Amino acid sequence: RDLALHLEDEEGPFSIECLIFEATEQGIRALFKHGSFELADRLSRFIARQKLAV
């Protein structure tokens, strides 16, 4: 893994591994290596909640 995101939601802490395939001055392009459909669903829920909070 190149990068790990350590996140926390109401279910508790979880982490997502990422594979970085491009890093520039504008940002980083990476693929999430979630490893399971359950973790992918949890990340989707996390992102949806973050969008509502903004």
C-alpha positions, 0 to 999 in steps of 0.5 A: 500500500502507498497510503492508508486513510484512517477514518471513524464513523458511528460504527467505530474506526476503520481504514482504507488502503490506497494505491497511488498512481499519480502525484502532482502539484494539483493533487493525488490520483489513487485507487481505493483497495477496500478488500471487501464489499462490506468495507466498500459499502461502509466507505460509501456510507461515510462519504454520503454522510460527509456530503450531507454535513457540508 
